[in-house]
Amino acid sequence: MATRSFEVAGSPLFIAEGIFAADIVEECRRRGVLAGAYALRRPRGATFVRRLARDLAEQRKAPRVLIRRGVALLRAEPAVLRRQTGLGAEAARARQVLRGVAGLLAGHPHRR
């Protein structure tokens, strides 16, 4: 796994996003810079349709390959969410995440 250093001094907060963001939760907690950690919980069917529409529009691969890949990702999604929450992220819907981040920016820590 590659590593990259970055400086957050003077920033009110930083946001790490993506499937591997949960991998840094524990280290951020240890360093005292963790304000919140979220794993998006979305309806799997909607995610499948959005991903398929995007990939078809971008002509990333043959439609059959995209559908097969999409179904595999659809099936794997619960395990991905379990892994992220196991690493310390809170499973939350997008609106909950946006409210939590808005509260952090306003100086009011998110309360569960």
C-alpha positions in Angstrom: 0.0 0.0 0.0 1.4 3.4 -0.9 1.5 6.2 1.6 1.5 10.0 1.1 2.1 12.7 3.7 0.0 15.8 3.8 -0.2 18.8 6.1 -3.5 19.9 7.7 -2.2 22.5 10.1 -4.4 25.5 10.1 -7.3 23.7 8.4 -10.5 23.4 10.3 -10.9 19.8 9.1 -9.9 17.6 6.2 -12.1 15.1 4.5 -10.9 11.7 3.2 -13.3 10.0 0.9 -13.4 6.8 -1.0 -13.5 3.1 -0.4 -10.2 3.1 1.5 -10.8 6.2 3.6 -11.7 4.1 6.6 -8.2 2.7 6.6 -6.9 5.9 8.2 -9.6 6.3 10.9 -7.6 4.6 13.7 -4.5 6.6 12.9 -6.4 9.9 12.8 -8.1 8.9 16.1 -4.6 8.1 17.6 -3.3 11.5 16.5 -6.3 13.3 17.9 -7.5 14.7 14.5 -10.6 12.6 14.0 -13.7 14.6 14.1 -15.9 12.0 12.4 -15.8 9.0 10.1 -18.6 8.0 7.9 -19.3 5.2 5.5 -22.1 6.0 3.1 -25.1 3.6 3.3 -27.1 3.9 0.1 -29.8 1.8 -1.4 -27.8 -0.9 -3.3 -30.2 -1.0 -6.2 -29.9 2.7 -6.8 -26.1 2.6 -6.6 -26.1 -0.2 -9.2 -28.3 1.7 -11.6 -26.3 5.0 -11.2 -23.0 3.2 -11.6 -24.2 1.3 -14.7 -25.7 4.4 -16.3 -22.4 6.3 -15.7 -20.2 3.4 -17.0 -22.4 2.9 -20.1 -22.4 6.6 -20.9 -18.6 6.7 -20.6 -18.4 3.4 -22.7 -15.8 2.1 -20.2 -16.3 -1.5 -21.2 -18.7 -3.8 -23.1 -22.2 -3.6 -21.6 -22.1 -7.3 -20.6 -18.9 -6.8 -18.7 -20.3 -3.7 -16.9 -23.5 -5.5 -15.9 -21.5 -8.5 -14.6 -19.1 -6.2 -12.7 -22.1 -4.1 -11.4 -23.8 -7.3 -10.0 -20.6 -8.4 -8.3 -20.2 -5.0 -6.7 -23.9 -5.0 -5.7 -23.3 -8.3 -3.9 -20.1 -7.2 -2.3 -21.4 -3.9 -1.0 -22.6 -5.2 2.5 -19.2 -6.7 3.1 -17.5 -3.4 2.1 -19.8 -1.5 4.5 -19.0 -4.0 7.3 -15.3 -3.6 6.7 -15.5 0.2 6.8 -17.6 0.2 10.0 -15.2 -2.4 11.5 -12.4 0.1 10.9 -14.3 2.8 12.9 -16.5 4.6 10.3 -20.1 5.2 11.2 -22.6 3.9 8.6 -24.8 6.8 7.6 -27.0 8.1 4.8 -25.7 11.0 2.7 -28.0 13.6 4.5 -26.7 12.5 7.9 -23.1 12.9 6.6 -23.8 16.4 5.2 -25.4 17.5 8.5 -22.5 16.1 10.5 -19.9 17.9 8.3 -22.0 21.1 8.4 -22.1 20.9 12.2 -18.3 20.4 12.3 -17.7 23.4 10.1 -20.0 25.4 12.3 -18.0 24.3 15.3 -20.7 22.1 16.7 -19.5 18.5 16.8 -21.8 15.9 15.3 -23.7 14.0 18.0 -24.9 10.5 17.3 
